[in-house]
Amino acid sequence: MQRKKNETVQYNGITEGVIWQQLLIFFFPILFGTFFQQLYNTADAMIVGKFVGKEALSAVGGTTGNLINLLVGFFVGLSSGAAVIVSQHYGARQDDQVRTSVHTSFCLALAGGVFLMIVGEACARVAVKAMGAPEEIMDYSVTYMRIYFLGVIPNLVYNMGAAILRAVGDSKRPLYYLIVCCFVNIGLDLLFVVVLKMEVAGAALATILSQLLSAALVMWTLMRTKESFRFELKHLKVDKPMLRKIIQIGFPAGLQSVLYSISNVVIQANINSFGTNVIAAWAVYGKVDGLFWMIMDAMGIAITTFAGQNFGARKYERMQKGHYVGLGITTILTAILAAGVMLFGSILGSLFTSDPDVLAESMTIIRFVTPFWFSYICVNVFSSTLRGIGDTFIPMLLICFGTCGLRVLWIFTAGVMYPGLYTSLASYPLSWTVTSVAFIIYYYKFSDMRRINKLIKKEKKERQ
């Protein structure tokens, strides 16, 4: 039921406040939340790297991470579709549609969790073997994956619940819950790995118990709220039209995530051919590089939510301004982070390993890739704005072919003709640059934003 006209309407900063302030207010809790979410696997990698060895680090920080992202990423992408739908209906103050989208989304999360648990358990060893993992990390990798996928349902439930809260402008409580669960994870890591000597099995068990707690906290919040996004078990059912809308927007993001992961799996398989030291170094770089992706993910969610709510509220000029403000903020943050990583990369690497050969290889990777982070900014910001207005199919194709496809093609052509670490690393800046150019052209010349820009110009003329 729509809100009555005589009801007091709650202030919504995303559609009414100062744009740069609202983006940052929304961005920082998501950033810190993403940071603590990353600490789940990072804590596992740090502790097993220090107390078990570089073989365990290679398994937990490298091989399994890419495979888990491949399988889980699709359903996390679908949650972004749910978030867009919720944010648009919430911005338009359509309470019934918000309620329906929330419960349909959780049906999707539960079904996806059951599917992933079965696939993950059945395919763990086959998948690790297919990546060409060395024999010395095989058992570690399989053990970690099988335990991890026993707890994948709470993982998807948390991600869906957190996406819904962020879609309505609440980015703080998901952060608070992640902070609590991150410290629980670290404590359990120390207990299971250091005290009880459970090695990678202990790290995986600590992760899934922590994810179970985070899922319980976010569901507790959604069940206690009095607003339209309240979760009630009696309403848990699939609304087919709503499911189609969620999949229509979320499927491209999910497929995009899968193809990203496939390209990373191909590169990981290529990295595996260089030996354990390089595998471990790549795992170390992956944790440092994760800082950059935290900024990209957090700003992407903030821009998508901002665009979605303002699109739903028909505040198109405000939405356009938010796009450019987001682009500027992302560039500044990337510059600060890149400078910090180039200066202090060796210190960050030493948190994961004391092996001098691994540290030297990791610094080689950091110095090569980090300066090219800027070439990815347009991909993230432009795709996030387009996702917020529901334009997802062509952006998905641009990323699939420009980033993922080109990266794989590079590995199988240049990587074969000129085998070596630098050749593999070059696939990243090449694919980011090509895709950024493609997004700029599409955004201004062919996307739905062309129609919206015409409406903005018309509104400006009418005001004059």
Legacy VTK file of the C-alpha trace (Angstrom):
# vtk DataFile Version 3.0
C-alpha trace
ASCII
DATASET POLYDATA
POINTS 464 float
0.000 0.000 0.000
1.304 3.466 -0.890
2.060 5.936 1.878
-0.817 8.339 2.412
-0.335 11.925 1.394
-0.964 13.255 4.878
1.659 10.998 6.441
4.893 12.582 7.631
7.515 11.584 5.097
10.902 10.736 6.552
13.836 12.776 5.250
15.905 10.859 2.708
19.403 12.295 2.381
20.181 10.314 -0.760
17.462 12.111 -2.718
17.629 15.441 -0.886
20.990 16.110 0.812
24.298 17.574 -0.391
25.517 15.125 -3.019
29.193 14.706 -2.114
28.360 14.491 1.584
25.676 11.880 1.025
27.941 9.781 -1.181
30.707 9.855 1.421
28.316 9.250 4.327
27.053 6.203 2.475
30.466 5.203 1.074
32.584 5.020 4.215
30.436 2.530 6.158
30.360 0.330 3.042
34.131 0.711 2.635
34.827 -0.235 6.224
32.284 -3.028 5.936
33.988 -4.336 2.810
37.317 -4.042 4.619
36.117 -6.196 7.485
34.481 -8.618 5.068
37.823 -8.959 3.287
39.421 -9.614 6.658
37.519 -12.899 6.847
39.744 -14.496 4.221
42.690 -12.182 4.871
42.829 -13.223 8.520
42.763 -16.854 7.409
45.638 -16.214 4.980
47.710 -14.247 7.506
47.375 -16.791 10.271
47.926 -19.936 8.188
50.800 -18.199 6.367
52.522 -17.392 9.646
51.715 -20.536 11.634
51.322 -23.282 9.009
53.494 -22.282 6.030
53.599 -20.865 2.514
51.860 -23.955 1.094
48.831 -23.270 3.264
49.033 -19.564 2.351
49.059 -20.463 -1.353
45.973 -22.642 -0.902
43.890 -20.296 1.267
44.994 -16.985 -0.246
45.260 -17.955 -3.897
43.715 -21.040 -5.435
40.622 -21.414 -3.235
39.894 -17.683 -3.215
39.477 -17.580 -6.982
37.323 -20.705 -7.061
35.093 -19.460 -4.237
34.665 -16.098 -5.978
33.745 -17.944 -9.171
30.945 -19.922 -7.526
29.684 -17.396 -4.963
30.128 -14.301 -7.132
27.166 -15.040 -9.395
24.675 -15.078 -6.533
26.249 -12.034 -4.902
25.762 -10.332 -8.300
22.095 -11.272 -8.195
21.837 -9.553 -4.814
22.936 -6.324 -6.512
19.913 -6.697 -8.801
17.683 -7.040 -5.770
19.288 -3.946 -4.257
18.579 -1.888 -7.383
14.907 -2.935 -7.407
14.524 -2.210 -3.691
16.254 1.178 -3.987
14.091 2.263 -6.940
10.818 1.308 -5.208
12.009 2.772 -1.906
12.958 6.054 -3.625
9.515 6.121 -5.270
7.888 5.330 -1.865
6.153 2.189 -3.184
5.908 0.183 0.034
4.124 -2.870 -1.377
6.754 -3.302 -4.064
9.555 -2.932 -1.526
7.998 -5.639 0.636
7.523 -8.008 -2.278
11.052 -7.503 -3.585
12.587 -8.178 -0.159
10.903 -11.549 0.331
11.434 -12.679 -3.244
15.119 -11.800 -2.874
15.536 -14.019 0.165
13.908 -16.948 -1.627
16.541 -16.487 -4.307
19.347 -16.364 -1.712
18.195 -19.567 0.011
17.825 -21.480 -3.257
21.228 -20.272 -4.417
22.831 -21.286 -1.128
21.539 -24.854 -1.346
22.711 -25.131 -4.954
26.188 -23.797 -4.190
26.617 -26.041 -1.169
25.941 -29.135 -3.292
28.154 -28.010 -6.186
30.986 -26.850 -3.928
31.112 -30.102 -1.997
30.924 -32.265 -5.121
33.392 -30.376 -7.312
36.083 -29.140 -4.902
38.865 -31.590 -5.801
38.062 -31.610 -9.513
38.121 -27.799 -9.647
41.425 -27.498 -7.776
43.023 -30.101 -10.056
41.707 -28.303 -13.141
43.572 -25.170 -12.032
46.864 -27.066 -12.036
47.545 -26.513 -8.361
50.842 -28.088 -7.208
50.520 -31.319 -5.280
51.871 -29.768 -2.082
48.855 -27.408 -1.796
46.188 -29.795 -3.160
44.928 -31.249 0.131
44.971 -27.853 1.841
42.897 -26.322 -0.961
40.303 -29.104 -1.071
39.892 -29.153 2.706
39.371 -25.400 2.892
36.824 -25.369 0.050
34.724 -28.252 1.351
34.383 -26.762 4.818
33.751 -23.286 3.406
30.850 -24.442 1.244
29.149 -26.084 4.216
28.499 -22.531 5.414
27.657 -20.869 2.109
23.918 -20.430 2.856
24.530 -17.954 5.722
27.024 -16.193 3.452
24.377 -15.556 0.768
21.716 -14.660 3.340
24.017 -12.047 4.848
24.941 -10.596 1.458
21.289 -10.334 0.439
20.244 -8.783 3.744
23.111 -6.304 3.724
22.322 -5.353 0.103
18.714 -4.620 1.083
19.733 -2.464 4.049
22.164 -0.496 1.885
19.522 -0.099 -0.817
17.313 1.807 1.629
20.231 3.959 2.787
21.367 2.031 5.888
25.046 1.287 5.378
26.005 1.538 9.067
24.443 -1.540 10.619
25.958 -3.978 8.090
29.292 -2.380 9.019
28.757 -2.835 12.753
27.855 -6.489 12.272
30.886 -7.131 10.089
33.205 -5.564 12.664
31.855 -7.849 15.365
32.006 -10.940 13.159
35.471 -10.117 11.856
36.919 -10.063 15.360
35.047 -13.265 16.149
36.648 -14.793 13.039
40.145 -13.697 14.065
39.622 -15.060 17.564
38.395 -18.379 16.224
41.297 -18.478 13.728
43.775 -18.145 16.570
41.938 -20.775 18.604
41.539 -23.359 15.841
44.808 -22.824 13.953
47.326 -21.735 16.588
46.015 -23.423 19.738
44.201 -26.506 18.431
46.557 -27.011 15.423
43.679 -27.585 12.977
45.605 -25.869 10.135
43.465 -24.785 7.128
40.450 -26.732 8.400
40.428 -24.496 11.463
40.624 -21.353 9.316
37.689 -22.492 7.191
35.628 -23.422 10.251
36.298 -20.023 11.826
35.075 -18.334 8.640
31.785 -20.190 8.344
30.935 -19.748 12.046
31.558 -16.014 11.712
29.395 -15.840 8.585
26.609 -17.615 10.431
26.715 -14.929 13.106
26.661 -12.100 10.537
23.636 -13.651 8.810
21.805 -13.935 12.148
22.483 -10.283 12.996
21.323 -8.872 9.664
18.161 -10.997 9.727
17.461 -9.871 13.291
17.605 -6.263 12.054
15.271 -6.878 9.128
12.761 -8.714 11.330
12.675 -5.921 13.933
12.221 -2.910 11.661
8.785 -1.337 11.258
9.484 -0.038 7.752
8.402 -1.508 4.423
11.545 -3.641 4.072
10.702 -5.665 7.201
11.254 -9.432 6.806
8.436 -11.725 7.930
8.658 -15.475 7.531
4.965 -15.750 6.619
5.575 -13.563 3.550
8.543 -15.620 2.312
7.428 -16.567 -1.174
8.415 -15.941 -4.770
6.597 -13.252 -6.701
7.285 -14.239 -10.316
7.062 -10.759 -11.906
9.359 -9.397 -9.194
11.756 -12.317 -9.604
11.972 -11.590 -13.330
12.819 -7.934 -12.595
15.495 -8.912 -10.073
17.049 -11.427 -12.447
16.830 -9.016 -15.370
19.038 -6.556 -13.488
21.002 -8.961 -11.306
21.806 -11.664 -13.874
24.170 -9.453 -15.922
25.981 -8.456 -12.718
26.152 -12.104 -11.635
27.370 -13.273 -15.031
29.864 -10.426 -15.078
31.200 -11.582 -11.705
31.462 -15.162 -12.955
33.385 -14.125 -16.048
35.680 -11.943 -13.963
36.336 -14.959 -11.785
36.851 -17.258 -14.785
39.441 -14.863 -16.198
41.127 -14.738 -12.788
41.035 -18.543 -12.578
42.757 -18.711 -15.977
45.405 -16.274 -14.765
45.729 -18.183 -11.473
46.302 -21.387 -13.440
48.964 -19.529 -15.418
50.531 -18.219 -12.198
50.523 -21.761 -10.796
52.989 -22.761 -13.523
55.624 -20.425 -12.018
55.964 -22.380 -8.740
55.003 -22.047 -5.090
56.959 -18.821 -4.427
55.132 -16.921 -7.176
51.783 -18.477 -6.171
52.332 -17.278 -2.604
53.470 -13.846 -3.868
50.359 -13.571 -6.012
48.269 -14.436 -2.943
50.035 -11.675 -0.984
49.439 -9.174 -3.790
45.804 -10.273 -3.901
45.377 -9.155 -0.297
47.074 -5.795 -0.934
45.156 -5.374 -4.194
42.010 -6.109 -2.197
42.292 -2.629 -0.678
41.734 -1.124 -4.129
38.778 -3.387 -4.862
37.257 -2.443 -1.526
37.184 1.188 -2.664
35.779 0.200 -6.053
33.085 -2.038 -4.552
32.070 0.469 -1.877
31.885 3.414 -4.270
30.107 1.251 -6.832
27.392 0.337 -4.298
27.097 3.968 -3.195
26.755 5.249 -6.773
24.298 2.506 -7.750
22.104 3.190 -4.717
22.297 6.956 -5.281
21.385 6.561 -8.954
18.640 4.026 -8.196
16.861 6.080 -5.542
17.080 9.333 -7.509
15.960 7.567 -10.679
12.963 6.196 -8.771
12.249 9.689 -7.425
12.629 11.137 -10.986
15.443 13.447 -9.865
17.462 12.958 -13.025
19.661 16.051 -12.831
20.662 15.142 -9.283
21.450 11.619 -10.451
23.710 12.961 -13.211
25.561 15.222 -10.773
26.060 12.280 -8.442
27.743 10.372 -11.275
30.404 13.065 -11.761
30.915 13.590 -8.036
31.414 9.837 -7.639
33.948 9.840 -10.469
35.952 12.600 -8.775
35.882 11.003 -5.336
36.954 7.626 -6.730
39.923 9.167 -8.549
41.138 10.975 -5.421
40.833 7.878 -3.232
42.620 5.724 -5.807
45.527 8.190 -5.948
45.896 8.158 -2.164
45.770 4.372 -1.957
48.145 3.789 -4.884
50.749 6.099 -3.328
50.427 4.325 0.017
50.766 0.856 -1.482
53.815 1.807 -3.563
55.503 3.257 -0.464
54.516 0.642 2.119
53.889 -2.485 0.028
56.765 -4.419 1.599
55.398 -3.746 5.077
51.949 -4.952 4.050
53.459 -8.053 2.444
55.369 -8.904 5.623
52.037 -9.305 7.429
51.444 -12.482 5.417
54.863 -14.086 5.114
58.463 -13.801 6.257
59.854 -15.692 3.272
62.268 -13.277 1.488
61.737 -14.837 -1.944
57.964 -14.532 -1.659
58.252 -10.909 -0.459
60.528 -10.007 -3.374
58.133 -11.530 -5.924
55.149 -9.799 -4.338
56.849 -6.382 -4.600
57.547 -7.054 -8.273
53.825 -7.579 -8.830
52.817 -4.561 -6.726
55.150 -2.159 -8.547
53.944 -3.338 -11.951
50.157 -3.384 -11.470
49.394 -0.648 -8.915
50.063 2.403 -11.180
47.459 1.063 -13.607
44.598 1.070 -11.101
43.483 4.414 -12.553
42.615 2.731 -15.851
39.761 0.856 -14.142
37.966 3.817 -12.542
35.650 4.589 -15.466
34.590 0.941 -15.727
33.439 0.971 -12.117
31.729 4.384 -11.952
29.998 4.310 -15.345
28.722 0.742 -14.900
27.444 1.556 -11.384
25.394 4.540 -12.597
23.959 2.520 -15.473
23.082 -0.343 -13.129
21.212 2.093 -10.885
18.874 3.061 -13.736
18.418 -0.563 -14.813
20.699 -0.467 -17.886
22.683 -3.658 -17.310
22.812 -5.851 -20.404
25.183 -3.886 -22.664
27.460 -2.902 -19.736
27.655 -6.602 -18.895
28.727 -7.360 -22.475
31.331 -4.592 -22.397
32.863 -5.994 -19.239
32.603 -9.609 -20.388
34.345 -8.978 -23.710
36.492 -5.965 -22.850
37.801 -7.078 -19.487
37.285 -10.812 -19.089
37.446 -11.988 -22.704
40.412 -9.832 -23.648
42.291 -10.955 -20.546
41.820 -14.632 -21.359
42.702 -14.042 -25.023
45.905 -12.302 -23.951
46.945 -15.234 -21.748
46.374 -17.764 -24.533
48.167 -15.692 -27.189
50.828 -13.378 -25.753
51.179 -15.638 -22.725
52.055 -18.581 -24.973
54.398 -16.640 -27.246
56.129 -14.718 -24.449
55.674 -16.800 -21.282
56.556 -15.033 -18.072
55.165 -13.210 -15.061
55.165 -9.740 -16.656
53.216 -11.006 -19.662
50.527 -12.379 -17.356
50.382 -9.165 -15.331
50.032 -7.013 -18.459
46.589 -8.509 -19.087
45.145 -6.332 -16.305
46.009 -2.782 -17.452
45.335 -3.731 -21.079
41.829 -5.013 -20.375
40.964 -2.173 -17.964
41.987 0.538 -20.449
40.090 -0.958 -23.383
36.939 -1.431 -21.302
37.079 2.101 -19.865
37.166 3.597 -23.356
34.247 1.379 -24.401
32.174 2.514 -21.393
32.767 6.194 -22.052
31.613 5.807 -25.650
28.550 3.731 -24.711
27.500 5.982 -21.812
27.393 9.165 -23.859
26.394 7.843 -27.280
24.185 4.777 -26.884
23.008 4.110 -23.303
19.710 4.997 -21.589
21.515 8.041 -20.213
21.104 9.711 -23.628
17.329 9.865 -23.068
17.777 11.017 -19.483
20.245 13.708 -20.511
17.661 15.030 -22.989
15.094 15.211 -20.172
17.596 17.085 -18.017
18.242 19.635 -20.774
14.502 20.061 -21.300
13.934 20.660 -17.579
16.732 23.247 -17.519
15.196 25.124 -20.460
11.772 25.110 -18.778
13.280 26.575 -15.609
14.861 29.352 -17.662
LINES 1 465
464 0 1 2 3 4 5 6 7 8 9 10 11 12 13 14 15 16 17 18 19 20 21 22 23 24 25 26 27 28 29 30 31 32 33 34 35 36 37 38 39 40 41 42 43 44 45 46 47 48 49 50 51 52 53 54 55 56 57 58 59 60 61 62 63 64 65 66 67 68 69 70 71 72 73 74 75 76 77 78 79 80 81 82 83 84 85 86 87 88 89 90 91 92 93 94 95 96 97 98 99 100 101 102 103 104 105 106 107 108 109 110 111 112 113 114 115 116 117 118 119 120 121 122 123 124 125 126 127 128 129 130 131 132 133 134 135 136 137 138 139 140 141 142 143 144 145 146 147 148 149 150 151 152 153 154 155 156 157 158 159 160 161 162 163 164 165 166 167 168 169 170 171 172 173 174 175 176 177 178 179 180 181 182 183 184 185 186 187 188 189 190 191 192 193 194 195 196 197 198 199 200 201 202 203 204 205 206 207 208 209 210 211 212 213 214 215 216 217 218 219 220 221 222 223 224 225 226 227 228 229 230 231 232 233 234 235 236 237 238 239 240 241 242 243 244 245 246 247 248 249 250 251 252 253 254 255 256 257 258 259 260 261 262 263 264 265 266 267 268 269 270 271 272 273 274 275 276 277 278 279 280 281 282 283 284 285 286 287 288 289 290 291 292 293 294 295 296 297 298 299 300 301 302 303 304 305 306 307 308 309 310 311 312 313 314 315 316 317 318 319 320 321 322 323 324 325 326 327 328 329 330 331 332 333 334 335 336 337 338 339 340 341 342 343 344 345 346 347 348 349 350 351 352 353 354 355 356 357 358 359 360 361 362 363 364 365 366 367 368 369 370 371 372 373 374 375 376 377 378 379 380 381 382 383 384 385 386 387 388 389 390 391 392 393 394 395 396 397 398 399 400 401 402 403 404 405 406 407 408 409 410 411 412 413 414 415 416 417 418 419 420 421 422 423 424 425 426 427 428 429 430 431 432 433 434 435 436 437 438 439 440 441 442 443 444 445 446 447 448 449 450 451 452 453 454 455 456 457 458 459 460 461 462 463
